[in-house]
């Protein structure tokens, strides 16, 4: 049977082997798309306009997350879907088509038959992964409308999770393992995700200097406000910056302790501005945050739908429950529209019952 086989769309045939690439990241990305197009035109006999549309969708997604396929993580898909629903108001059928294109592209570049994982590992020290899962694609769009699935973590779940993260530090120290620094770093990362409602990508790209004093909260010292420099951006626009004020003193104390007592123990602490360092001196990546979160979640037997982005949902929800003005929360987390903040909010039954009681008591008192 004719057509294009795996070897015809593989990395080694699409890329020019043995030639030094002037811009290797762009060249490899373009070659991935060319190989994927060959696979679709040949083996799957798809129409040229369908192939072009899918390629355009992949390029738009790459522009949105401002990263190459071997840098993509599940949180990127999570944020993009929220953007499509909350800001662009795309229909579910449209979003399903968008996500389907990204899923198929990821299937292609992660398949060992086409050799892209090995090629990326050799060139960039990492490899592409499938970022489309059951919990962040169209089958579960209702999660964003407040139904079961990916949701805010409850206060009890967050307490158990953070306690477990802290316990890993003590365990590593007690056993004399090297992982104590990384465990302390990761425990602090999770406190930032919840304490300031940041996204994984935003958090991974923080520098030490992004925390600074807030004259209105002198008791928090150098951690009264957080400058988020890599907020989610729209297509064709630069990263959106915002200032998020510190509203959880315990989280500010945790970051202060990490910066003062733990980060200096990393060999690259003087040479790198990154807040979260790795043992090799690099910057902690969003994918590594997701992996550690999943390890802790599964160890605790928590709902497998929970992902790091749920901590951002929890920040929004708990601030609203604690009486913060919704407009303030909206600005804190960088939402353009209040409708997006509403999608993130999933107040608890206890909160709803308390509000109902207050309304009833007010109405009954007024009728007397």
C-alpha positions, 0 to 999 in steps of 0.5 A: 500500500502506498503513502508516507511511512514513519521513516518518511516523516521522521526527524532525520529525513525532515531535518538536514543532518550534519548541518549546523542550524543558525536558529535551531529552535525555530528550524526544529519546530518548522521541521516538526510541522513539515514532518507532521504535514507529510504524515497527514498528507500521505498516510492519512490522505487528508486534504491540504486545507485541513493540514494547513488549518491544523498547522496554523492552530499549532503555531497559534498555540505556540505563540500563546504559550511563547514556547517550543513543543519540547517546552510545553506542559499540561498547564499551558493547555489548561491556561489556553482552554481557560482563555478560550472559554473565559475571554474569547467565548469560543463554543465547545465544538470549536474548542474541541477542534482546537484541542484535537489539533494540538493532541494529534500534533503531540501524538506525532512528536512524542512517538518514537517512530518519528524520532523527535524525542531523541532529536530534541533530547540531543539538541535541547536536553529535553523532549516533547510530551503529550499535554492533552489529557482527560481533565484539560480537554473538551470532554471536561469543559464543564469543569470550567463551569463549576461542575465536578472535575478539575476544581479548587482544592478545599482548605483541608486538602491544601493543608494536608498537601502543604503539610505533606510537602513540608514533611518531605523536607524533614524526611530527606534531612533525617535520612541524609538525602541530597533532596532536602534542598529540592524538597524545601524549594518545591514546598515553597513553590506550592505555597506561592502558587496558592498564596499569590494565585500564580500560574505554573509558568509565571511561578517558574520564571520568577526572579528573586527581585520580583518580590519587593516591599509594599509601603502599606504592609511594612510588616511583610518586609521585602515580600509585601508584593510580587511583580509577575513579569510573565503573565499569560499573554494574548496572541501577538502581544507581549507578556502581561505584567501585573503586581500581586499584593501579598495577602497571606502573611504565612506565605510571605514568611515561607518565601522569606525563609527560603530566600534567606536560608535555603536558596543560598545553598545552591551553587548557582545562587550568586550567578543566577537571578532565578528564584527557583534553582535546580541542582545543576544551576538551571531554572525550575521548569513548569513541567517539574512543578507539575510532576512533583505536585502529581507525586504528592497528590498521588501519595496522599490519595487525593483526587487525580483531577487535581493539578497545580492550577487548582491552587490558583482556583483555590486562591480565588475562591478562598479570597472571595469566601474570606470577604475580598472584593471580587474586583480586587481578586480579579486584578490580583490574578490578572484576569481581564474580565470578571467572568473569567474570575467567576469561572475560577470561583467555586465557593464551598457549601458552608460558605453558601449556607452562611451567606443564606443564613445572613440573608434570611436573618436580615430579611426576617429582622426587616419584617419585624 
